[in-house]
Amino acid sequence: MSAAGVLQATDVVGGSFLLLLAATAATAVLLLLGTGWAQHKWKLPVALAGVAMLVAALLYLQADAIWLSVHQMPVIYRYVGWMIIMPLQVLALYFFIQVQANLSYGLFWRLLVVSLVMVLARYMGEVGFFYPTLGFLIGLAAWLYILGEVFFGRMSEVNGRNGSHSSQTAFFWLRLIVSVGWAVYPLCNFIGSFAGGIDEGKLTIIYNLADLVNLVAFGLIVLTAAVRGSASAR
């Protein structure tokens, strides 16, 4: 193997990719194993979080190899991952609440479509397929719609009325990730497109650290709530 393909001790960006690869792969295995520990009604949100983590691990496996080869991270790779991971996480939230009470199929499809639009609009604006401002605003509006549903919509109402203490606590932290954690993505998109840009290495580290919380912590919270909910029902 050439020296260019070896992770150097001073390559913090490459190290962050390796960290994310190990963390997401380990969490994916834990979540998929966790479907066997949880009751039937909890299996779907745990499985969705596990699949999202598996996709993330495959993405970071590829990203790590690309970074070691060219020391760049083409934006298309991140958006392809987000196009799958973020809708899966939103649907995991939907089925997390579905455990407590039935939600409408209309809400399911709205969340799925809006989460896809959120990522696709930001991507199209960032790469110049249409006006960057338009892409940023559409992506921002889609994200705000998701926040409205989880904070003020039917999902919040059901969790507040029917959720156990452990599920309410878990939903609090999941909402915090979707709001504060996900805010990193439009913020970096704004800085890159409208505020003079940011060094690619620094931007990559910011995205990777955000993903460490937004992906790994999200999955572990879902698993913890499922295991606790299953144990209390026995």
C-alpha positions in Angstrom: 0.0 0.0 0.0 1.4 3.4 -0.9 2.0 6.1 1.7 -0.8 8.1 0.2 -3.3 5.4 1.2 -2.1 5.2 4.9 -3.7 7.3 7.6 -1.1 9.5 9.1 -1.0 10.4 12.8 -1.5 14.1 12.0 -4.5 13.6 9.6 -7.3 14.7 11.9 -9.9 14.6 9.1 -9.0 11.1 8.1 -9.1 10.1 11.7 -12.6 11.5 12.0 -13.7 9.4 9.1 -12.2 6.3 10.7 -13.9 7.1 14.0 -17.3 7.5 12.3 -16.8 4.2 10.4 -16.1 2.3 13.6 -18.9 4.0 15.6 -21.6 3.6 13.0 -20.7 0.0 12.2 -20.7 -0.9 15.9 -24.0 0.9 16.5 -25.6 -0.7 13.4 -24.7 -4.2 14.8 -26.0 -3.3 18.2 -29.3 -2.0 16.8 -29.9 -4.9 14.6 -29.2 -7.3 17.5 -31.5 -5.1 19.6 -34.4 -6.0 17.4 -34.3 -9.4 19.1 -34.3 -7.8 22.6 -37.3 -5.6 22.0 -41.0 -6.4 21.9 -42.6 -6.8 18.5 -44.1 -3.3 18.6 -40.6 -1.8 19.1 -38.8 -3.7 16.4 -39.6 -1.4 13.5 -38.2 1.9 14.9 -35.1 0.0 16.1 -34.6 -1.7 12.8 -35.0 1.6 10.9 -32.4 3.2 13.1 -30.2 0.2 12.5 -30.5 0.3 8.7 -29.8 4.1 8.8 -26.6 3.3 10.8 -25.6 0.5 8.4 -26.0 2.9 5.4 -23.9 5.5 7.3 -21.1 2.9 7.9 -21.0 2.0 4.2 -20.8 5.7 3.4 -17.9 6.3 5.8 -16.1 3.2 4.5 -16.2 4.8 1.0 -15.5 8.3 2.3 -12.4 7.2 4.3 -10.9 5.6 1.1 -11.6 8.7 -0.9 -10.1 11.0 1.6 -6.9 8.9 1.9 -6.7 8.9 -1.9 -7.3 12.6 -2.8 -7.8 14.5 0.5 -11.1 15.8 -0.7 -14.7 14.9 0.1 -17.0 15.5 -2.9 -20.3 16.8 -1.7 -22.3 14.2 -3.7 -21.2 11.4 -1.3 -22.6 13.2 1.8 -25.9 14.0 0.1 -26.4 10.5 -1.2 -26.0 9.3 2.4 -28.3 11.9 3.8 -30.9 11.1 1.1 -31.3 7.7 2.7 -30.3 8.3 6.3 -32.4 11.3 7.2 -35.7 9.9 5.9 -35.0 6.7 7.7 -34.5 8.6 10.9 -37.7 10.6 10.4 -39.6 7.4 9.9 -38.0 5.9 13.0 -39.4 8.9 14.9 -42.8 8.2 13.3 -42.9 4.6 14.3 -41.4 5.4 17.7 -44.7 7.3 18.4 -46.7 4.7 16.5 -45.8 2.3 19.4 -47.9 4.5 21.7 -50.9 5.3 19.5 -51.9 5.1 15.9 -50.8 7.9 13.6 -52.3 8.7 10.2 -50.8 7.3 7.0 -51.0 10.8 5.6 -48.5 12.0 8.2 -46.2 9.1 7.2 -46.1 10.1 3.6 -45.8 13.8 4.4 -42.8 13.2 6.6 -41.2 10.9 4.0 -41.6 13.3 1.1 -40.6 16.4 3.1 -37.5 14.7 4.4 -36.5 13.8 0.9 -37.2 17.3 -0.4 -35.1 18.8 2.5 -32.0 17.0 1.4 -32.6 17.2 -2.4 -33.3 20.9 -2.4 -30.1 21.7 -0.4 -28.1 19.5 -2.8 -29.5 21.0 -6.0 -28.8 24.5 -4.6 -25.3 23.7 -3.4 -24.1 22.2 -6.7 -25.9 24.9 -8.8 -28.7 22.9 -10.4 -30.9 25.9 -9.5 -30.4 29.1 -7.5 -28.5 28.4 -4.2 -30.9 30.7 -2.3 -33.9 28.8 -3.6 -32.4 25.5 -2.6 -31.4 26.7 0.8 -34.9 28.2 1.5 -36.8 25.1 0.3 -34.5 22.8 2.4 -34.9 25.1 5.4 -38.7 25.2 5.0 -38.8 21.4 4.8 -36.7 21.0 8.0 -39.0 23.5 9.8 -42.0 21.5 8.8 -40.5 18.4 10.3 -39.7 20.3 13.5 -43.3 21.6 13.6 -44.6 18.0 13.4 -42.4 16.7 16.2 -42.7 19.6 18.5 -46.3 20.9 18.0 -48.1 18.3 15.8 -49.8 15.0 16.4 -46.5 13.2 17.3 -45.9 15.6 20.2 -49.5 15.3 21.3 -49.5 11.5 21.3 -46.2 11.3 23.2 -47.3 13.8 25.8 -50.6 12.0 26.4 -49.7 8.3 26.0 -46.0 8.0 26.4 -44.3 6.5 29.4 -41.7 8.4 31.3 -38.9 6.6 29.5 -40.4 7.2 26.1 -41.1 10.8 26.8 -37.5 11.3 27.9 -36.2 9.5 24.8 -38.5 11.6 22.5 -37.1 14.8 24.2 -33.6 13.9 23.2 -34.6 12.7 19.8 -36.3 16.0 19.1 -33.2 17.8 20.4 -31.0 15.9 17.8 -33.4 16.7 15.0 -33.5 20.4 15.9 -30.2 21.4 17.4 -28.1 18.6 15.8 -29.5 18.9 12.4 -29.1 22.7 12.5 -25.4 22.1 11.7 -26.3 21.1 8.1 -28.2 24.2 6.9 -25.8 26.4 8.9 -22.8 24.9 7.0 -24.7 25.1 3.8 -25.4 28.8 4.4 -21.7 29.5 5.3 -20.5 27.6 2.2 -22.9 29.2 -0.2 -23.4 32.7 1.0 -20.8 33.7 3.7 -17.5 33.2 1.9 -17.1 29.5 2.4 -15.1 27.5 4.9 -11.9 25.4 4.6 -12.8 21.9 3.4 -10.9 20.1 6.1 -12.6 22.1 8.9 -16.0 21.7 7.2 -15.4 17.9 7.0 -14.5 17.7 10.7 -17.6 19.7 11.6 -19.9 17.5 9.6 -18.3 14.3 11.0 -18.6 15.4 14.6 -22.2 16.4 13.9 -22.9 13.0 12.4 -21.3 11.3 15.4 -24.1 12.8 17.5 -26.9 12.9 15.0 -26.5 9.3 13.9 -24.9 7.3 16.8 -26.7 9.0 19.7 -30.0 8.9 17.8 -29.8 5.1 17.3 -28.7 4.5 20.9 -31.6 6.6 22.3 -34.1 4.6 20.2 -32.6 1.3 21.3 -32.6 2.3 25.0 -36.3 3.4 24.9 -37.2 0.1 23.1 -35.4 -2.0 25.7 -36.9 -0.1 28.6 -40.3 -0.2 27.1 -40.2 -3.9 26.5 -38.9 -4.6 30.0 -41.6 -2.5 31.7 -44.3 -4.4 29.7 -43.2 -7.8 30.9 
